[in-house]
Structure formats: C-alpha cells, structure tokens
Amino acid sequence: MNPVSLLTGNITINDVVNGTSFSDWFANQLSQFTPVNVLVALVMALVCGVIIAAVYKWTYRGVLFSPSFSLTLIMLCLVTAPVVMCIGSNVALSMGMVGALSIVRFRTAVKDPLDTAYMFWSLTMGILIGANAYIIVVVAILGIAAIMLLISYMRMRTPNGYLLVLHYDEYAQTDIDNELRRAARYHRMRSKTVTRAGVEMTVELRMDHRANIVSNMLDINGVHDATLVSCQSEAGA
C-alpha cells in the first residue's frame, strides 16, 4: 500500500478490497490513537467540563440561570478534545478543519461577556487535553476555578444595588432623605418628577440587606407607595 495513503488515512477502492492493505491502515490508526487514549481524553474533558459548569453555576448572579448553557460548556470541552487529537499530527487536516470552522456562523447572542470567557475556558481545556498536556490541564482548571470563586466571593460581599421608586407629597421630602441616609450605605437620585398630584422619585441604593426600607417609607406621612427593584439584569450585575 502507498505509504502516503497510510499517513493521511486516504484509502482507494482497491485498498478496501485488499484485506491486507485495509488491515495495515487500521493498524496504523491504532498506533496513533488507541481506544485507551481516546477514553482518557474524553474522561478528562468530561471532568473539566463539569468543573467549569459548576463554577459557572456557583458564580452566576443573574436573574435567569440557563442550564442549557452549562451543558454547552461541557459539550465544548468534550468535542474540542478529540478534534485536537485528530489534527495534532496532520498539518493538512488541521488547515482543512480551520477552513471548515471559519464558515460556521453562530447566531445565538451572548448576553453577558463573562459567558464568552467561560466558553473560551472550556475550549482551552479541550485543546490542552487533546494535546495531552494533562499537567497544564490540572493546574489551569484548578487555578482558574479558584480565582473565579474568589472573585465571586468578593463580589458577594459588596452591597447590593436596588432602585427605589417613591410616590409622595412634597412636604415628606425631608423625612424621606433622613430614612435614605439611615438605611442605605449609598444613595443617589436618578430621576424626580413633580406634578400637581405629587412627586415621583427614583433613587439608586446600595444596601447590605433589603431590610425594611419599603415599610419604613410607607410609615412616613405623605408617602403613597414605595417599590424596590433589584438593579441586576438578566445577565447579572
């Protein structure tokens, strides 16, 4: 059989008919990628993907958590590892794979830039596993996970952001300001509308806890209603 065909994996019809040539090609495939190597790579990719998905879930601070995105992180790691194993020793195949992937268009909008970082993290782990750089894989997955958990812990210790919407009579302004200074670590007026029926004011607050600021506002004479809204968006604050 042509040695070039053995190297590139290209088999003609005559090679398939010839049992000896096909067995040589199959033996060459097993010499490069054994089932044990592929299984180890897939197991490592699965473990890394699960760790990345778990860190993403623990550090997520948005309103709507998407389990499908966590599954996507695991699949990215699993799919990338065998692809890199195939193209690692074949320059022609690697160039063809890059060209094929360049025409793919992903139309799913990523709402949070941090989600893109998690996708790159998953892809990087798959590439390292496919390149058999297992020591770098262990160091990278544990190091990045520890850093992300530490950053999330530091963010959780910062005061939460809220928007307080009030409707009140103008003579209650002084009491409202006193209550804001007492209950909130930080407050700033975002908007204020004065009409004949009264005043509507929106205030940005930073508080450790929600406390009873809404009830306290309603206890002020002249306040008609109070609404407290979290500043966190769907992608997180």
Backbone as CSV, one residue per row, in Angstrom:
resi,resn,N_x,N_y,N_z,CA_x,CA_y,CA_z,C_x,C_y,C_z
1,MET,0.838,-1.201,0.000,0.000,0.000,0.000,0.870,1.246,0.000
2,ASN,0.414,2.308,-0.617,1.169,3.551,-0.689,1.372,4.109,0.715
3,PRO,2.631,4.404,1.126,2.873,4.937,2.474,2.141,6.248,2.698
4,VAL,2.002,7.058,1.631,1.304,8.334,1.793,-0.142,8.109,2.188
5,SER,-0.753,7.077,1.606,-2.137,6.766,1.948,-2.265,6.336,3.401
6,LEU,-1.268,5.584,3.863,-1.291,5.183,5.259,-1.174,6.374,6.184
7,LEU,-0.345,7.346,5.819,-0.120,8.504,6.684,-1.335,9.409,6.736
8,THR,-1.926,9.674,5.590,-3.053,10.601,5.527,-4.380,9.928,5.816
9,GLY,-4.418,8.602,5.743,-5.669,7.903,6.000,-6.549,7.786,4.778
10,ASN,-6.041,8.140,3.594,-6.835,8.029,2.369,-6.754,6.611,1.807
11,ILE,-7.898,5.989,1.539,-7.930,4.614,1.035,-8.737,4.594,-0.242
12,THR,-8.175,3.975,-1.255,-8.901,3.813,-2.509,-9.770,2.566,-2.436
13,ILE,-10.597,2.372,-3.495,-11.471,1.199,-3.530,-10.641,-0.078,-3.581
14,ASN,-9.542,-0.040,-4.317,-8.682,-1.222,-4.385,-8.091,-1.564,-3.026
15,ASP,-7.780,-0.520,-2.242,-7.224,-0.772,-0.914,-8.251,-1.428,-0.003
16,VAL,-9.525,-1.035,-0.166,-10.563,-1.634,0.667,-10.755,-3.100,0.305
17,VAL,-10.730,-3.375,-1.004,-10.888,-4.765,-1.446,-9.747,-5.627,-0.948
18,ASN,-8.564,-5.058,-0.959,-7.385,-5.793,-0.497,-7.389,-5.819,1.029
19,GLY,-7.643,-6.946,1.613,-7.743,-7.047,3.062,-6.452,-6.698,3.765
20,THR,-5.308,-7.044,3.188,-4.028,-6.760,3.815,-3.804,-5.255,3.925
21,SER,-4.121,-4.513,2.860,-3.933,-3.069,2.876,-4.853,-2.416,3.905
22,PHE,-6.076,-2.893,4.004,-7.005,-2.316,4.971,-6.553,-2.596,6.403
23,SER,-6.044,-3.781,6.632,-5.561,-4.115,7.975,-4.342,-3.277,8.330
24,ASP,-3.488,-2.995,7.326,-2.344,-2.116,7.588,-2.805,-0.705,7.961
25,TRP,-3.824,-0.226,7.223,-4.357,1.111,7.536,-4.969,1.144,8.931
26,PHE,-5.721,0.099,9.305,-6.348,0.043,10.616,-5.305,-0.039,11.724
27,ALA,-4.243,-0.818,11.478,-3.170,-0.909,12.472,-2.463,0.430,12.634
28,ASN,-2.321,1.174,11.526,-1.688,2.488,11.608,-2.539,3.464,12.424
29,GLN,-3.868,3.348,12.256,-4.754,4.202,13.044,-4.622,3.904,14.538
30,LEU,-4.580,2.631,14.891,-4.462,2.257,16.296,-3.114,2.634,16.880
31,SER,-2.075,2.686,16.036,-0.761,3.081,16.539,-0.727,4.553,16.909
32,GLN,-1.581,5.360,16.276,-1.615,6.788,16.572,-2.604,7.114,17.688
33,PHE,-3.784,6.496,17.659,-4.809,6.778,18.653,-5.376,5.452,19.142
34,THR,-5.004,5.055,20.339,-5.547,3.835,20.914,-6.873,4.157,21.600
35,PRO,-7.739,3.175,21.716,-9.009,3.426,22.429,-8.806,3.919,23.850
36,VAL,-7.733,3.467,24.494,-7.467,3.913,25.862,-7.152,5.407,25.882
37,ASN,-6.347,5.877,24.925,-6.005,7.298,24.872,-7.244,8.169,24.635
38,VAL,-8.096,7.716,23.721,-9.315,8.472,23.446,-10.228,8.481,24.659
39,LEU,-10.349,7.335,25.331,-11.215,7.259,26.514,-10.695,8.151,27.635
40,VAL,-9.382,8.147,27.857,-8.798,9.001,28.894,-9.042,10.471,28.580
41,ALA,-8.883,10.835,27.309,-9.107,12.227,26.916,-10.562,12.633,27.133
42,LEU,-11.502,11.745,26.787,-12.912,12.067,26.975,-13.277,12.180,28.455
43,VAL,-12.708,11.298,29.274,-12.985,11.368,30.718,-12.426,12.662,31.301
44,MET,-11.196,13.021,30.897,-10.612,14.275,31.376,-11.435,15.468,30.914
45,ALA,-11.893,15.429,29.673,-12.711,16.531,29.157,-14.033,16.623,29.907
46,LEU,-14.625,15.465,30.226,-15.885,15.471,30.968,-15.704,16.057,32.365
47,VAL,-14.631,15.662,33.040,-14.371,16.185,34.386,-14.146,17.694,34.347
48,CYS,-13.330,18.145,33.387,-13.068,19.580,33.269,-14.343,20.341,32.921
49,GLY,-15.147,19.780,32.022,-16.393,20.442,31.661,-17.347,20.557,32.834
50,VAL,-17.439,19.512,33.640,-18.313,19.550,34.811,-17.814,20.589,35.817
51,ILE,-16.501,20.667,36.002,-15.949,21.674,36.925,-16.266,23.080,36.435
52,ILE,-16.082,23.314,35.134,-16.364,24.644,34.575,-17.846,24.983,34.731
53,ALA,-18.722,24.017,34.437,-20.160,24.259,34.574,-20.542,24.522,36.025
54,ALA,-19.908,23.806,36.959,-20.213,24.013,38.378,-19.757,25.393,38.840
55,VAL,-18.561,25.809,38.406,-18.076,27.140,38.772,-18.980,28.215,38.185
56,TYR,-19.426,27.999,36.949,-20.339,28.966,36.323,-21.641,29.080,37.121
57,LYS,-22.164,27.956,37.576,-23.417,27.980,38.339,-23.218,28.656,39.687
58,TRP,-22.097,28.369,40.358,-21.858,28.947,41.678,-21.602,30.448,41.618
59,THR,-20.994,30.899,40.537,-20.651,32.321,40.443,-21.695,33.139,39.700
60,TYR,-22.757,32.497,39.214,-23.771,33.217,38.448,-24.598,34.085,39.380
61,ARG,-24.774,35.363,39.000,-25.525,36.294,39.839,-26.685,36.932,39.084
62,GLY,-27.022,36.385,37.942,-28.114,36.938,37.161,-29.473,36.505,37.700
63,VAL,-30.503,36.870,36.975,-31.866,36.555,37.383,-32.305,35.190,36.854
64,LEU,-32.027,34.905,35.574,-32.459,33.667,34.936,-31.242,32.811,34.601
65,PHE,-31.056,31.718,35.362,-29.952,30.804,35.098,-30.350,29.837,33.993
66,SER,-29.426,29.605,33.035,-29.703,28.744,31.888,-28.949,27.423,32.038
67,PRO,-29.633,26.322,32.380,-28.947,25.024,32.464,-28.384,24.577,31.125
68,SER,-29.010,24.974,30.005,-28.510,24.575,28.694,-27.128,25.153,28.424
69,PHE,-26.840,26.359,28.955,-25.513,26.932,28.748,-24.456,26.133,29.510
70,SER,-24.806,25.640,30.701,-23.874,24.787,31.446,-23.588,23.504,30.672
71,LEU,-24.624,22.917,30.072,-24.416,21.729,29.246,-23.569,22.057,28.023
72,THR,-23.724,23.258,27.475,-22.914,23.680,26.330,-21.439,23.746,26.704
73,LEU,-21.123,24.220,27.901,-19.736,24.278,28.346,-19.119,22.881,28.414
74,ILE,-19.899,21.912,28.891,-19.396,20.540,28.950,-19.196,19.975,27.549
75,MET,-20.154,20.223,26.649,-20.049,19.703,25.289,-18.878,20.328,24.542
76,LEU,-18.615,21.613,24.752,-17.483,22.266,24.085,-16.176,21.585,24.450
77,CYS,-16.020,21.259,25.715,-14.797,20.596,26.159,-14.693,19.185,25.591
78,LEU,-15.821,18.464,25.567,-15.815,17.096,25.047,-15.552,17.049,23.550
79,VAL,-16.111,17.982,22.801,-15.967,17.967,21.346,-14.589,18.447,20.912
80,THR,-14.042,19.431,21.619,-12.764,20.011,21.208,-11.612,19.030,21.386
81,ALA,-11.638,18.233,22.452,-10.520,17.331,22.744,-10.243,16.338,21.617
82,PRO,-11.234,15.551,21.130,-10.918,14.611,20.041,-10.565,15.301,18.733
83,VAL,-11.125,16.498,18.488,-10.757,17.224,17.266,-9.283,17.575,17.276
84,VAL,-8.797,18.074,18.403,-7.377,18.432,18.506,-6.505,17.192,18.416
85,MET,-6.960,16.076,18.954,-6.197,14.828,18.846,-6.039,14.407,17.390
86,CYS,-7.061,14.620,16.572,-7.011,14.224,15.157,-6.105,15.132,14.342
87,ILE,-6.171,16.430,14.578,-5.435,17.364,13.729,-4.052,17.668,14.260
88,GLY,-3.730,17.123,15.435,-2.443,17.467,16.040,-1.248,17.002,15.227
89,SER,-1.347,15.858,14.568,-0.212,15.299,13.825,-0.391,15.381,12.323
90,ASN,-1.364,16.142,11.846,-1.631,16.219,10.418,-1.872,17.674,10.045
91,VAL,-0.886,18.298,9.413,-0.979,19.713,9.074,-2.082,19.961,8.053
92,ALA,-2.185,19.082,7.039,-3.207,19.261,6.002,-4.606,19.184,6.593
93,LEU,-4.821,18.222,7.496,-6.137,18.087,8.114,-6.448,19.280,9.009
94,SER,-5.456,19.785,9.708,-5.677,20.939,10.585,-6.063,22.173,9.788
95,MET,-5.420,22.390,8.648,-5.770,23.537,7.812,-7.184,23.395,7.254
96,GLY,-7.547,22.176,6.846,-8.902,21.958,6.354,-9.944,22.148,7.438
97,MET,-9.627,21.747,8.674,-10.561,21.919,9.780,-10.764,23.393,10.101
98,VAL,-9.688,24.161,10.088,-9.800,25.604,10.329,-10.665,26.264,9.254
99,GLY,-10.458,25.855,7.995,-11.262,26.413,6.912,-12.731,26.055,7.030
100,ALA,-13.007,24.825,7.480,-14.399,24.405,7.643,-15.078,25.163,8.780
101,LEU,-14.371,25.350,9.874,-14.954,26.056,11.016,-15.134,27.545,10.746
102,SER,-14.330,28.088,9.837,-14.414,29.527,9.570,-15.707,29.918,8.865
103,ILE,-16.383,28.948,8.235,-17.620,29.271,7.522,-18.855,29.089,8.405
104,VAL,-18.650,28.607,9.639,-19.775,28.399,10.546,-20.176,29.737,11.150
105,ARG,-21.451,30.002,11.191,-21.974,31.240,11.770,-22.879,30.888,12.954
106,PHE,-22.514,31.401,14.118,-23.306,31.176,15.320,-24.200,32.391,15.542
107,ARG,-25.503,32.175,15.563,-26.463,33.262,15.675,-27.035,33.397,17.087
108,THR,-26.549,32.610,18.035,-27.008,32.739,19.406,-26.305,33.914,20.061
109,ALA,-27.076,34.875,20.529,-26.497,36.070,21.137,-26.046,35.755,22.559
110,VAL,-24.816,36.156,22.883,-24.286,36.009,24.231,-24.583,37.292,24.981
111,LYS,-25.433,37.206,26.013,-25.904,38.398,26.696,-24.870,38.975,27.652
112,ASP,-24.017,38.144,28.198,-23.021,38.606,29.161,-21.631,38.284,28.622
113,PRO,-20.712,39.272,28.563,-19.345,38.976,28.100,-18.658,37.904,28.934
114,LEU,-19.053,37.767,30.200,-18.445,36.743,31.040,-18.782,35.345,30.541
115,ASP,-19.962,35.166,29.927,-20.308,33.871,29.340,-19.342,33.498,28.223
116,THR,-18.906,34.497,27.446,-17.919,34.235,26.390,-16.607,33.770,26.985
117,ALA,-16.211,34.357,28.123,-14.974,33.935,28.782,-15.063,32.480,29.241
118,TYR,-16.234,32.066,29.739,-16.399,30.671,30.141,-16.329,29.744,28.924
119,MET,-16.857,30.177,27.786,-16.761,29.363,26.579,-15.313,29.196,26.140
120,PHE,-14.528,30.264,26.182,-13.108,30.163,25.836,-12.363,29.284,26.838
121,TRP,-12.768,29.353,28.096,-12.150,28.492,29.111,-12.397,27.025,28.785
122,SER,-13.616,26.698,28.419,-13.945,25.319,28.068,-13.201,24.866,26.810
123,LEU,-13.139,25.745,25.806,-12.406,25.400,24.587,-10.913,25.203,24.867
124,THR,-10.349,26.049,25.715,-8.926,25.936,26.042,-8.622,24.619,26.730
125,MET,-9.490,24.212,27.646,-9.282,22.936,28.320,-9.358,21.778,27.321
126,GLY,-10.287,21.852,26.375,-10.377,20.807,25.366,-9.137,20.740,24.491
127,ILE,-8.593,21.906,24.145,-7.368,21.930,23.333,-6.202,21.339,24.093
128,LEU,-6.055,21.703,25.363,-4.944,21.174,26.164,-5.078,19.662,26.365
129,ILE,-6.302,19.193,26.576,-6.496,17.743,26.735,-6.183,17.018,25.441
130,GLY,-6.615,17.564,24.301,-6.305,16.937,23.012,-4.824,16.920,22.716
131,ALA,-4.069,17.890,23.257,-2.620,17.935,23.064,-1.864,17.123,24.109
132,ASN,-2.612,16.394,24.973,-2.017,15.540,26.017,-1.212,16.337,27.040
133,ALA,-1.543,17.599,27.229,-0.862,18.424,28.239,-1.651,18.332,29.542
134,TYR,-1.646,17.159,30.158,-2.511,16.913,31.306,-2.073,17.686,32.546
135,ILE,-0.775,17.891,32.716,-0.312,18.655,33.878,-0.806,20.097,33.787
136,ILE,-0.693,20.682,32.595,-1.185,22.048,32.407,-2.694,22.089,32.599
137,VAL,-3.389,21.032,32.184,-4.841,20.971,32.349,-5.217,21.041,33.830
138,VAL,-4.541,20.227,34.651,-4.866,20.194,36.084,-4.582,21.544,36.735
139,VAL,-3.411,22.116,36.416,-3.052,23.399,37.013,-4.018,24.495,36.564
140,ALA,-4.350,24.512,35.272,-5.210,25.567,34.729,-6.637,25.462,35.266
141,ILE,-7.204,24.263,35.284,-8.598,24.120,35.713,-8.752,24.454,37.183
142,LEU,-7.801,24.008,38.022,-7.900,24.298,39.452,-7.589,25.765,39.741
143,GLY,-6.580,26.321,39.053,-6.203,27.708,39.293,-7.296,28.683,38.880
144,ILE,-7.835,28.499,37.675,-8.877,29.417,37.194,-10.146,29.269,38.026
145,ALA,-10.487,28.037,38.405,-11.675,27.830,39.233,-11.531,28.534,40.580
146,ALA,-10.350,28.424,41.197,-10.128,29.087,42.487,-10.218,30.603,42.343
147,ILE,-9.665,31.147,41.259,-9.704,32.600,41.052,-11.141,33.073,40.849
148,MET,-11.917,32.344,40.043,-13.295,32.750,39.792,-14.142,32.675,41.061
149,LEU,-13.935,31.648,41.884,-14.683,31.544,43.136,-14.303,32.665,44.096
150,LEU,-13.017,33.027,44.119,-12.578,34.124,44.985,-13.181,35.451,44.539
151,ILE,-13.180,35.687,43.223,-13.772,36.925,42.707,-15.261,36.972,43.008
152,SER,-15.944,35.836,42.854,-17.376,35.796,43.151,-17.635,36.067,44.623
153,TYR,-16.788,35.529,45.498,-16.955,35.769,46.939,-16.765,37.243,47.264
154,MET,-15.792,37.880,46.628,-15.562,39.304,46.860,-16.731,40.135,46.338
155,ARG,-17.316,39.742,45.210,-18.473,40.463,44.672,-19.694,40.311,45.573
156,MET,-19.848,39.129,46.197,-20.993,38.905,47.073,-20.908,39.751,48.337
157,ARG,-19.687,40.142,48.725,-19.522,40.954,49.922,-19.793,42.436,49.670
158,THR,-19.883,42.827,48.408,-20.183,44.223,48.097,-21.685,44.462,48.259
159,PRO,-22.077,45.683,48.600,-23.510,45.969,48.784,-24.289,45.734,47.500
160,ASN,-25.508,45.255,47.662,-26.379,45.004,46.522,-27.005,46.306,46.037
161,GLY,-27.268,46.371,44.736,-27.834,47.572,44.148,-29.329,47.433,43.931
162,TYR,-30.071,48.483,44.270,-31.519,48.494,44.109,-31.962,49.857,43.588
163,LEU,-33.151,49.864,43.031,-33.825,51.098,42.645,-35.086,51.230,43.484
164,LEU,-35.230,52.369,44.156,-36.393,52.639,44.986,-37.250,53.696,44.294
165,VAL,-38.487,53.350,44.001,-39.422,54.256,43.339,-40.461,54.690,44.360
166,LEU,-40.585,55.997,44.546,-41.487,56.548,45.556,-42.489,57.511,44.918
167,HIS,-43.715,57.490,45.433,-44.727,58.494,45.115,-45.155,59.133,46.439
168,TYR,-45.015,60.424,46.537,-45.245,61.072,47.824,-45.622,62.536,47.601
169,ASP,-46.082,63.153,48.694,-46.342,64.591,48.688,-45.048,65.341,49.000
170,GLU,-44.912,66.532,48.486,-43.634,67.239,48.540,-43.182,67.538,49.962
171,TYR,-44.095,67.683,50.899,-43.705,68.016,52.261,-43.017,66.848,52.984
172,ALA,-43.071,65.630,52.388,-42.420,64.474,53.006,-40.967,64.307,52.572
173,GLN,-40.418,65.241,51.797,-39.072,65.098,51.247,-38.012,64.983,52.347
174,THR,-38.124,65.779,53.387,-37.109,65.766,54.446,-37.071,64.427,55.172
175,ASP,-38.216,63.889,55.523,-38.265,62.591,56.210,-37.732,61.466,55.318
176,ILE,-38.022,61.570,54.021,-37.519,60.549,53.090,-35.999,60.590,53.018
177,ASP,-35.429,61.782,52.941,-33.971,61.907,52.893,-33.329,61.355,54.160
178,ASN,-33.913,61.590,55.288,-33.369,61.059,56.550,-33.407,59.541,56.569
179,GLU,-34.485,58.952,56.077,-34.590,57.494,56.048,-33.587,56.888,55.069
180,LEU,-33.348,57.536,53.937,-32.366,57.041,52.973,-30.964,57.058,53.566
181,ARG,-30.618,58.131,54.285,-29.290,58.207,54.899,-29.114,57.157,55.992
182,ARG,-30.205,56.800,56.646,-30.115,55.824,57.725,-30.038,54.390,57.207
183,ALA,-30.826,54.059,56.185,-30.957,52.671,55.748,-29.948,52.261,54.687
184,ALA,-29.489,53.182,53.867,-28.639,52.829,52.719,-27.202,53.288,52.957
185,ARG,-26.264,52.459,52.536,-24.860,52.844,52.596,-24.521,53.877,51.537
186,TYR,-25.270,53.848,50.462,-25.061,54.802,49.365,-26.397,55.014,48.676
187,HIS,-26.715,56.253,48.352,-27.934,56.519,47.594,-27.713,57.727,46.692
188,ARG,-28.374,57.684,45.548,-28.271,58.767,44.565,-29.586,58.872,43.808
189,MET,-30.078,60.072,43.670,-31.330,60.279,42.956,-31.103,60.120,41.463
190,ARG,-31.914,59.269,40.850,-31.806,59.026,39.418,-32.786,59.880,38.632
191,SER,-33.978,60.091,39.166,-34.968,60.925,38.481,-35.980,61.440,39.506
192,LYS,-36.583,62.570,39.174,-37.595,63.171,40.046,-38.581,63.929,39.178
193,THR,-39.853,63.578,39.319,-40.921,64.219,38.554,-41.928,64.822,39.514
194,VAL,-42.180,66.119,39.364,-43.124,66.832,40.218,-44.369,67.174,39.387
195,THR,-45.531,66.749,39.864,-46.800,67.051,39.209,-47.765,67.640,40.242
196,ARG,-48.939,68.014,39.774,-49.946,68.540,40.693,-50.431,67.473,41.672
197,ALA,-50.349,66.204,41.243,-50.804,65.114,42.106,-49.762,64.715,43.140
198,GLY,-48.504,65.142,42.970,-47.459,64.790,43.916,-46.113,64.648,43.234
199,VAL,-45.217,63.893,43.862,-43.840,63.743,43.391,-43.556,62.261,43.152
200,GLU,-42.885,61.983,42.038,-42.370,60.628,41.770,-40.855,60.711,41.720
201,MET,-40.168,59.909,42.521,-38.710,59.955,42.592,-38.149,58.534,42.529
202,THR,-37.082,58.378,41.748,-36.365,57.107,41.644,-34.968,57.291,42.222
203,VAL,-34.612,56.449,43.182,-33.342,56.570,43.894,-32.563,55.270,43.750
204,GLU,-31.278,55.388,43.430,-30.389,54.223,43.391,-29.808,54.010,44.779
205,LEU,-29.895,52.755,45.264,-29.461,52.431,46.623,-28.401,51.343,46.603
206,ARG,-27.529,51.371,47.597,-26.589,50.286,47.869,-26.785,49.869,49.309
207,MET,-27.277,48.639,49.498,-27.570,48.152,50.836,-27.037,46.742,51.004
208,ASP,-26.599,46.416,52.233,-26.175,45.054,52.530,-27.359,44.105,52.513
209,HIS,-28.484,44.559,52.995,-29.704,43.760,53.023,-30.878,44.649,52.614
210,ARG,-31.941,44.000,52.194,-33.112,44.775,51.807,-33.767,45.475,53.002
211,ALA,-33.519,44.915,54.205,-34.059,45.488,55.431,-35.562,45.732,55.289
212,ASN,-36.058,46.796,55.920,-37.482,47.113,55.850,-37.663,48.518,55.297
213,ILE,-36.832,48.868,54.320,-36.873,50.242,53.834,-38.216,50.577,53.195
214,VAL,-38.844,49.612,52.531,-40.145,49.879,51.909,-41.196,50.143,52.975
215,SER,-41.220,49.295,54.010,-42.191,49.504,55.093,-41.932,50.811,55.819
216,ASN,-40.641,51.122,56.035,-40.307,52.372,56.720,-40.728,53.577,55.898
217,MET,-40.596,53.470,54.572,-41.023,54.579,53.720,-42.535,54.772,53.780
218,LEU,-43.264,53.671,53.817,-44.729,53.777,53.870,-45.206,54.333,55.208
219,ASP,-44.382,54.203,56.263,-44.744,54.748,57.569,-44.595,56.270,57.627
220,ILE,-43.889,56.836,56.636,-43.712,58.295,56.609,-44.997,58.948,56.131
221,ASN,-45.413,59.953,56.845,-46.626,60.674,56.479,-46.424,61.403,55.158
222,GLY,-47.292,61.146,54.188,-47.215,61.777,52.880,-46.720,60.856,51.780
223,VAL,-46.174,59.664,52.115,-45.704,58.690,51.124,-46.874,57.790,50.742
224,HIS,-47.193,57.741,49.466,-48.346,56.963,48.987,-47.975,55.515,48.675
225,ASP,-46.848,55.295,48.007,-46.403,53.935,47.711,-44.898,53.928,47.502
226,ALA,-44.304,52.743,47.670,-42.851,52.564,47.510,-42.603,51.216,46.851
227,THR,-41.724,51.205,45.854,-41.385,49.990,45.109,-39.871,49.831,45.081
228,LEU,-39.386,48.642,45.468,-37.958,48.353,45.474,-37.659,47.335,44.386
229,VAL,-36.746,47.679,43.472,-36.416,46.831,42.324,-34.924,46.535,42.344
230,SER,-34.548,45.281,42.095,-33.136,44.920,42.018,-32.539,45.491,40.749
231,CYS,-31.269,45.955,40.847,-30.587,46.519,39.674,-29.977,45.453,38.803
232,GLN,-29.961,44.189,39.242,-29.355,43.120,38.466,-30.171,42.881,37.220
233,SER,-29.460,42.796,36.084,-30.095,42.459,34.809,-30.164,40.960,34.647
234,GLU,-30.638,40.503,33.491,-30.732,39.062,33.248,-29.368,38.418,33.195
235,ALA,-28.348,39.183,32.743,-27.004,38.647,32.651,-26.237,38.784,33.927
236,GLY,-26.794,39.435,34.935,-26.096,39.637,36.179,-25.602,41.038,36.308
237,ALA,-25.319,41.432,37.550,-24.888,42.793,37.807,-23.435,42.980,37.499
